[in-house]
Amino acid sequence: MTLRSVDAKQMESLRKMIPEDRFSTGDSVLNLHSRDQSFHPPSRPDVVIWPILKEEVCAVLKYADENRIPVTGWGSGTSMEGNPIPVKGGIVLDFSRMNRILQIREQDFQADLEPGVIYQDLNERLRHKGLFFPPDPGARATIGGMIGNNASGTRTVKYGSTRDYVLRLTMALASGELIETGTRASKTSSGYDLVRLFVGSEGTLGLVVEATVRLAGVPSEYGAAVVTFPSLNAAGKCVFEIKRSGLDPAALELMDPECIGLMNREKGLGLSVLPTLFMEYHGPSSHQLAETIKVVKEICVDTGCTGFNAGFGRGERDRLFRARHELGEMILRNHPGCGVLVVDVAVPATAYPDMIAAVKEEMKKGGVTGYIFSHAGDGNLHVNLVGKREDQDGWRRIHTVADRTVAGALASGGTATGEHGVGIGKRKFMEAEHGKSLRWMKKIKTLFDPNGILNPGKMFPYNDDFLQLTR
Ligand SMILES: Cc1cc2nc3c(=O)[nH]c(=O)nc-3n(C[C@H](O)[C@H](O)[C@H](O)COP(=O)(O)OP(=O)(O)OC[C@H]3O[C@@H](n4cnc5c(N)ncnc54)[C@H](O)[C@@H]3O)c2cc1C
């Protein structure tokens, strides 16, 4: 059963389903939907459709399934692993115009959303209600894309990832069938948890057309600290001690001196160019927060910090974290003509300091330029490895560093991807990470999408042989 690109007759049939202003085969539109924010090569779809109704999504899926045409969901295209790149062409369903906040139920701490809602826009609407949606991947991501990738962010260490906030989903399946799954209750023991299965499935099992998400109360008080260390290893050990102390940081981000140098240059932060932790704590009162920061300082001093700066106002704290969020873009700006491979391993807390030391060593051995900045509180290590696009030998060395880092993470009981998803780049590690259970994942895929039309070429290592392998 081979997937096919859209032929002229099929294009006409699709055109009849969707108004002209939400249907495009124009070059610039196809190019825009051919790449995400990763180094993976672009691949154009045949057509881009912007649905605004669930029924339109279902009709397109039904037609595509009957005609074996690939369909890939698209949010904002900010993925870091090629997740929304339509590697087999076909149809891209861009959800950016299906972006209504349908209902906010303040008293239930819930919101009903269409998939194209941008999470920052949701938080802007929630600001005056004293509520927020905590997962914060930084880029202007959509709820559908965040659900697709199970996105996380700087606050995940305290609040959890997207998966922890999805209560209910309306999914359009490959056949065009619409199902609702989950509950508005805050807990349930009823049946298989399909919501958790769909979250993180990268649009390979179905497409989100509506979601009910949980919201959190905005904390009364915020406290931030910037702490420097003589080595990354010492900073890593401090992360471990803070976690062990039960202090419950709301952000615990690690940056190497190279990152701090970039941030100083671009944002004029004037920070000491040393391994640095950005921390944030949330609390009900300034008194309680002051106590917390006092204990944090003691731990930092005990683990050998060289500088401890707390007591930032809200504006300064926002400036620091905004700079942290923009690091990925700063790295690209400062390396014109280069591509970036982002290592995204996550490991148990005890393995974290050794993981940092190992990746530094690998970079040194391979002569590879890299920037370490991490959601350290989650044991999630990001290393942005930089190489000139045309330097084949350089890219071979970059891949060696990345592969060895993933192998080390898996050996310590960790994962190849903490938050960016499998996409294209992490497929090769799936067998090593999941062993026999990968075969069961394939069976699930076949059950939901027997013709393999949904985001083909992703998630599984041998996607092209996928149907033979699973039948
Ligand atoms: C500067 C920068 C910083 C980032 N920082 C972080 C970070 O801290 N943490 C983090 O987790 N990520 C981070 N990311 C990665 C990215 O922003 C997130 O993965 C985000 O969730 C992607 O959302 P999107 O709307 O761009 O989705 P897209 O990239 O468009 O799509 C993501 C996946 O979801 C699928 N999809 C899209 N819409 C739907 C739908 N309606 N139903 C089902 N599947 C769908 C796509 O097919 C694709 O597989 C960062 C990216 C950038 C550029």
The ligand as a Gaussian input file, in Angstrom:
#p B3LYP/6-31G(d) Opt

LIG

0 1
 C       13.366000      29.050000      20.134000
 C       12.678000      27.753000      20.445000
 C       12.636000      27.315000      21.762000
 C       11.982000      26.116000      22.067000
 N       11.948000      25.705000      23.367000
 C       11.284000      24.587000      23.696000
 C       11.182000      24.170000      25.049000
 O       11.705000      24.785000      25.964000
 N       10.458000      23.060000      25.308000
 C        9.843000      22.336000      24.320000
 O        9.167000      21.344000      24.619000
 N        9.950000      22.696000      23.030000
 C       10.638000      23.787000      22.684000
 N       10.723000      24.168000      21.368000
 C       10.120000      23.313000      20.317000
 C        8.672000      23.671000      19.905000
 O        8.387000      25.037000      20.130000
 C        7.641000      22.828000      20.639000
 O        7.817000      21.455000      20.361000
 C        6.183000      23.194000      20.284000
 O        5.306000      22.428000      21.049000
 C        5.821000      23.000000      18.818000
 O        4.573000      23.631000      18.619000
 P        4.105000      24.106000      17.167000
 O        2.778000      24.749000      17.301000
 O        5.160000      24.907000      16.509000
 O        3.932000      22.696000      16.460000
 P        4.508000      22.148000      15.084000
 O        5.988000      22.238000      15.088000
 O        3.798000      22.779000      13.964000
 O        4.056000      20.623000      15.201000
 C        4.535000      19.790000      16.216000
 C        4.028000      18.372000      16.025000
 O        2.644000      18.320000      16.333000
 C        1.889000      17.882000      15.209000
 N        0.654000      18.652000      15.222000
 C        0.462000      19.970000      14.955000
 N       -0.832000      20.286000      15.106000
 C       -1.471000      19.154000      15.492000
 C       -2.823000      18.825000      15.807000
 N       -3.803000      19.727000      15.752000
 N       -3.111000      17.555000      16.151000
 C       -2.137000      16.608000      16.232000
 N       -0.861000      16.856000      15.929000
 C       -0.524000      18.117000      15.570000
 C        2.789000      18.122000      14.004000
 O        2.481000      17.253000      12.936000
 C        4.144000      17.851000      14.606000
 O        4.401000      16.468000      14.637000
 C       11.384000      25.346000      21.027000
 C       11.436000      25.802000      19.707000
 C       12.084000      26.987000      19.406000
 C       12.110000      27.434000      17.974000

